[in-house]
């Protein structure tokens, strides 16, 4: 590709973990918590003795083609094709999915200046260990060690890999924050879900977690809240009468109706329980959770605040519009979201190299220009907003692809 006209700071890229990502640095006393087994010729991950199908191929040696579902999301599925038909033939993982030097070369080829880089397999960890906070912290730290060893947290000021901060034990969360900050992290990944603990779960908006938010603000970190297994499958199971795990690659219509409830609840908790007010400089980037939930939530909060202002530390809509930044799904309308949040709070994310993402992220500017006749606004959405948020100039001195 030639260099694009617009700055491209992709808020949603992914790495594919290697088989030892969760275990390489795990203390010996926890070694049996995660394993891999062969099931009828397929490798499956085992968490605490339970085989998980959350990720169909947890080794990522073979993966779906990037952008395999683009047509599905652009046009729907009028012919009722199966998931296998939609995904098409898989591919072997390439070095750019596994290590930073090759990924940087790929970014140059794609015309992408910078990217946030999220893990993939990590999203299964916390929910499957929710009754053992000590184990959660141990596995998360092991993963963070692997990510730093393999990717770093800031590779040449262009690839920003996101270490996980898990919150069950606040003192350990603070230790983990210190560890990743010392190693150059600029964005941390926090699961949008109630925080598990020894006496049940609770909201991360409660004052108990203020030391975590304070350290994040003091060090000018961005909180990435990427879609994950937030534990809401237990509510769907109440309707289905079973006890299945969340299987993101086996969608069901009934479950999809409430698929974005976890992020809606998470943002509402930060506002209603006061964290956004106590920390007005907190910056939360909501990634790969879409934007369909935003308007209903803001409408509901506006109505509640009118009726019950005494229950809020400030106007919750104003708090959200100040602190929350959202990367909508690429098939959603960026202009509509900008009307709700403000145009500085809308971020482009491609979800590359996942099949539901875009095969060529930089070309998404053409999609935006088709309905936003304002190159300055498109430039902000494609990269300017995230660059400003992270304290970088919108364009590289030598643009990607040149």
C-alpha positions in Angstrom: 0.0 0.0 0.0 1.0 3.6 -0.4 0.8 5.8 2.7 -2.8 6.8 3.5 -3.9 10.4 3.5 -5.0 10.0 7.1 -3.2 9.2 10.3 -4.1 5.6 11.3 -3.8 4.7 14.9 -5.7 1.4 15.2 -7.3 1.0 18.6 -7.9 -2.7 18.2 -5.2 -5.1 16.9 -4.6 -8.6 18.4 -1.7 -10.9 18.9 -2.0 -14.7 19.0 -0.5 -16.2 22.0 1.9 -19.2 21.9 1.1 -22.4 23.7 3.3 -21.4 26.7 2.0 -17.9 27.1 0.0 -18.5 30.2 2.3 -21.1 31.8 5.9 -20.2 31.0 6.3 -18.0 34.0 3.7 -19.5 36.2 5.0 -20.5 39.7 5.4 -24.3 40.2 2.6 -24.5 42.8 0.2 -23.4 40.0 1.6 -25.4 37.1 -1.4 -27.8 37.0 -3.9 -25.0 36.6 -3.5 -24.8 32.8 -2.7 -27.6 30.4 -3.4 -28.7 26.9 -4.8 -32.1 25.8 -5.6 -33.9 22.6 -9.4 -34.4 22.0 -10.0 -36.5 18.8 -7.0 -35.0 17.1 -7.7 -31.4 18.2 -5.7 -29.6 20.9 -7.8 -28.1 23.7 -6.9 -26.0 26.6 -7.7 -27.3 30.1 -8.3 -24.9 32.9 -8.4 -26.4 36.4 -9.2 -29.8 35.0 -12.0 -28.6 32.7 -11.6 -28.7 29.0 -12.6 -25.3 27.5 -14.0 -24.8 24.0 -14.0 -21.0 24.4 -11.3 -20.7 21.8 -11.7 -23.5 19.2 -7.9 -23.7 18.5 -6.1 -22.3 21.5 -2.6 -22.9 20.0 -3.4 -20.5 17.1 -1.1 -22.4 14.8 -4.0 -22.4 12.4 -6.4 -19.4 12.4 -9.3 -17.9 10.5 -8.3 -15.6 7.7 -8.2 -11.9 8.7 -11.4 -10.2 7.6 -13.1 -13.5 6.7 -16.4 -12.1 8.0 -16.3 -8.7 6.3 -19.1 -9.6 3.8 -21.2 -11.1 6.6 -21.0 -7.9 8.6 -21.5 -5.6 5.5 -24.4 -7.5 3.9 -25.7 -10.0 6.5 -26.3 -13.6 5.8 -29.4 -13.8 3.5 -28.5 -17.4 2.4 -28.2 -18.7 5.9 -24.6 -19.9 5.4 -23.0 -21.9 8.2 -20.2 -20.4 10.2 -17.7 -22.7 8.5 -18.9 -21.5 5.1 -18.6 -17.9 6.1 -15.1 -18.3 7.6 -13.8 -20.2 4.6 -10.4 -22.0 4.6 -8.1 -21.2 7.5 -4.5 -20.1 7.3 -1.3 -20.9 9.1 -0.3 -18.2 11.6 2.4 -15.9 10.2 5.3 -14.3 12.2 3.4 -11.0 12.3 0.8 -12.6 14.5 3.5 -13.8 16.9 6.3 -11.2 17.3 6.8 -7.4 17.0 9.4 -7.0 14.3 7.3 -8.8 11.8 4.2 -7.0 13.0 5.9 -3.6 12.5 6.7 -4.6 8.9 3.1 -5.6 8.4 1.9 -2.3 9.8 4.1 -0.5 7.3 2.7 -2.6 4.4 -0.9 -1.8 5.6 -0.2 1.9 6.1 -1.0 1.8 9.8 1.1 4.2 11.9 0.4 2.8 15.4 -1.7 0.3 17.1 -2.9 -0.9 20.5 -2.3 -4.7 20.6 -4.5 -6.9 22.8 -4.0 -10.5 23.7 -6.6 -13.1 22.5 -6.5 -16.2 24.7 -6.2 -14.0 27.8 -10.0 -13.3 27.8 -10.8 -16.7 29.1 -8.6 -16.6 32.2 -10.4 -14.5 34.9 -13.9 -16.0 34.6 -12.7 -19.6 34.8 -10.8 -18.8 38.0 -13.2 -16.5 39.6 -13.4 -18.4 42.9 -9.6 -18.4 43.3 -8.3 -14.7 43.3 -4.8 -15.8 44.1 -4.7 -18.0 41.1 -6.1 -15.2 38.9 -3.3 -12.9 39.9 -0.6 -15.5 39.4 -1.8 -16.5 35.9 -2.3 -12.9 34.8 1.2 -12.0 36.0 2.6 -15.0 34.1 0.9 -13.8 30.9 2.2 -10.3 31.4 5.7 -11.6 31.8 5.3 -13.5 28.5 3.9 -10.5 26.7 6.7 -8.2 27.9 9.3 -10.8 27.0 7.8 -11.5 23.6 6.3 -8.1 22.5 7.4 -5.5 25.1 4.7 -3.0 26.1 5.9 -0.2 23.9 7.7 -1.3 20.7 9.3 1.6 19.0 6.4 3.9 20.0 4.2 2.2 17.4 3.0 -1.1 18.9 1.5 -0.7 22.4 0.8 -4.1 23.9 -1.7 -4.1 26.7 -0.8 -6.0 29.9 -3.7 -7.2 32.0 -4.6 -5.7 35.3 -6.8 -8.0 37.3 -8.5 -6.5 40.4 -9.7 -9.1 42.9 -6.9 -8.3 45.5 -6.2 -4.6 45.4 -2.7 -4.8 46.8 -1.7 -7.3 44.1 -3.3 -5.2 41.4 -1.2 -2.2 42.6 2.0 -4.4 42.5 1.1 -5.5 39.0 0.6 -1.9 38.0 4.0 -0.9 39.3 5.6 -3.8 37.4 4.0 -2.9 34.1 4.6 0.8 34.5 8.3 0.2 35.2 8.4 -1.7 31.8 6.9 1.1 29.8 3.2 0.2 29.6 1.0 3.0 28.4 -2.3 1.1 28.2 -3.6 -1.5 30.6 -6.4 -4.0 30.0 -9.1 -4.4 32.6 -12.0 -6.8 32.1 -15.5 -5.2 31.9 -17.1 -7.3 34.6 -17.8 -7.4 38.3 -14.6 -8.0 40.2 -14.5 -11.5 41.8 -13.3 -11.8 45.3 -13.1 -14.1 48.4 -16.6 -13.0 49.5 -18.3 -12.6 46.1 -18.1 -10.0 43.4 -18.4 -6.3 43.5 -18.2 -3.1 41.4 -14.8 -1.7 40.4 -16.5 1.7 40.8 -16.5 1.3 44.6 -14.0 3.3 46.7 -12.2 0.0 47.5 -10.5 0.3 44.1 -9.6 4.0 44.3 -5.9 3.2 44.8 -5.9 1.4 41.5 -7.6 4.3 39.6 -5.4 6.8 41.4 -2.2 5.0 40.2 -3.5 4.8 36.7 -4.3 8.5 36.6 -1.0 9.5 38.2 0.9 7.6 35.6 -1.3 8.8 32.7 -2.3 5.3 31.6 -5.3 4.5 29.4 -7.6 1.8 30.6 -8.6 -0.5 27.7 -11.9 -2.3 28.3 -12.0 -4.9 25.6 -14.8 -7.4 25.2 -14.1 -10.6 27.1 -15.8 -13.4 29.0 -17.4 -11.2 31.6 -19.3 -14.1 33.2 -22.8 -13.2 31.9 -23.3 -16.6 30.4 -24.6 -17.7 33.8 -27.6 -15.4 33.3 -28.2 -16.9 29.8 -27.9 -20.4 31.4 -30.7 -19.5 33.7 -33.0 -19.3 30.6 -31.5 -22.4 28.9 -31.5 -24.5 32.0 -27.9 -25.6 31.6 -24.4 -24.8 32.8 -22.4 -24.1 29.6 -19.4 -21.9 29.2 -19.4 -18.7 27.1 -18.6 -19.7 23.5 -18.1 -16.5 21.4 -17.6 -18.5 18.2 -20.9 -20.3 18.6 -23.4 -17.4 18.8 -27.0 -17.9 19.7 -29.7 -15.4 18.8 -31.2 -15.2 22.3 -27.8 -14.6 23.9 -26.8 -12.0 21.3 -29.8 -9.8 22.3 -27.9 -9.0 25.5 -24.4 -9.5 24.3 -23.3 -6.0 25.2 -24.8 -5.8 28.7 -21.4 -6.4 30.4 -19.9 -3.2 29.0 -23.1 -1.3 29.6 -23.1 -2.3 33.2 -19.4 -1.7 33.5 -19.6 1.9 32.3 -22.7 2.5 34.3 -20.9 1.2 37.4 -18.0 3.6 36.9 -20.5 6.5 36.7 -23.1 5.5 39.3 -20.5 4.3 41.9 -18.5 7.5 41.5 -15.2 6.4 40.1 -15.5 8.8 37.1 -16.2 11.6 39.5 -13.5 10.9 42.0 -11.0 10.6 39.1 -12.2 13.1 36.5 -8.9 12.6 34.5 -9.5 8.8 34.1 -9.4 7.8 30.4 -11.3 4.6 29.6 -11.2 3.3 26.0 -14.0 0.8 25.3 -12.8 -1.6 22.6 -14.7 -4.2 20.5 -17.9 -3.8 22.4 -19.8 -1.9 19.7 -21.8 1.2 20.3 -25.5 0.1 20.1 -25.7 0.2 23.9 -24.5 3.8 24.3 -27.7 5.7 23.4 -30.0 3.6 25.5 -27.6 3.9 28.5 -27.3 7.6 28.2 -31.0 8.0 27.9 -31.7 5.9 30.9 -29.1 7.7 33.0 -30.4 11.1 31.9 -33.9 10.1 33.1 -32.6 8.7 36.4 -30.6 11.7 37.1 -33.6 13.9 36.6 -35.6 11.9 39.1 -32.9 10.9 41.6 -30.0 13.4 41.4 -29.2 12.7 45.1 -28.1 9.2 44.1 -25.3 10.5 41.8 -22.1 12.3 42.6 -22.5 14.3 39.4 -24.5 14.2 36.2 -23.6 10.7 35.0 -24.0 11.6 31.3 -21.4 14.4 31.7 -19.1 12.0 33.5 -19.3 9.4 30.7 -18.8 12.1 28.0 -15.7 13.3 29.8 -13.9 10.0 30.6 -15.2 7.3 28.1 -13.8 6.8 24.6 -15.3 4.2 22.3 -14.2 2.3 19.3 -17.4 1.2 17.7 -17.7 -1.8 15.4 -16.4 -0.9 12.0 -19.9 -1.5 10.5 -21.5 1.0 12.8 -22.0 4.7 12.2 -19.2 6.8 13.6 -21.0 10.1 13.1 -24.0 9.0 15.2 -21.6 8.0 18.1 -19.8 11.3 17.8 -23.2 13.1 18.4 -23.6 11.2 21.6 -20.1 11.3 23.0 -18.3 14.1 21.2 -16.2 13.6 18.1 -12.9 13.6 20.1 -14.1 10.4 21.9 -14.5 8.2 18.9 -11.7 5.8 18.0 -11.1 3.6 15.0 -10.5 -0.1 15.6 -10.1 -2.8 13.0 -9.9 -6.0 15.2 -7.1 -7.2 12.9 -6.3 -10.1 12.4 -9.5 -11.6 13.7 -12.0 -12.9 11.2 -14.7 -10.4 12.2 -12.3 -7.5 11.7 -10.9 -5.7 8.6 -8.3 -7.3 6.4 -7.0 -3.8 5.3 -7.5 -1.4 8.2 -6.2 1.8 6.6 -8.7 1.5 3.8 -11.6 2.0 6.3 -11.1 5.8 5.8 -12.9 5.2 2.5 -15.9 3.8 4.3 -16.1 6.9 6.6 -15.7 9.3 3.7 -18.7 7.7 2.1 -21.0 9.3 4.7 -18.8 11.8 6.5 -17.9 14.6 4.0 -15.3 16.1 6.3 -11.7 15.0 6.0 -10.7 16.6 9.3 -13.3 14.6 11.2 -12.3 11.4 9.4 -8.6 12.1 10.3 -9.6 12.4 13.9 -11.5 9.2 13.9 -8.9 7.2 12.0 -6.0 8.1 14.3 -5.9 11.7 15.5 -8.1 11.1 18.5 -6.2 8.2 19.9 -2.8 9.8 19.2 -3.9 12.9 21.1 -5.2 10.7 24.0 -1.8 9.0 24.2 0.2 12.2 23.8 1.6 11.5 20.3 1.5 13.5 17.1 -1.2 12.4 14.8 1.2 11.4 12.0 4.6 9.7 12.1 7.5 11.7 10.9 8.0 9.0 8.3 4.5 7.7 7.6 3.8 4.0 7.6 4.2 2.5 4.1 6.9 5.0 3.0 
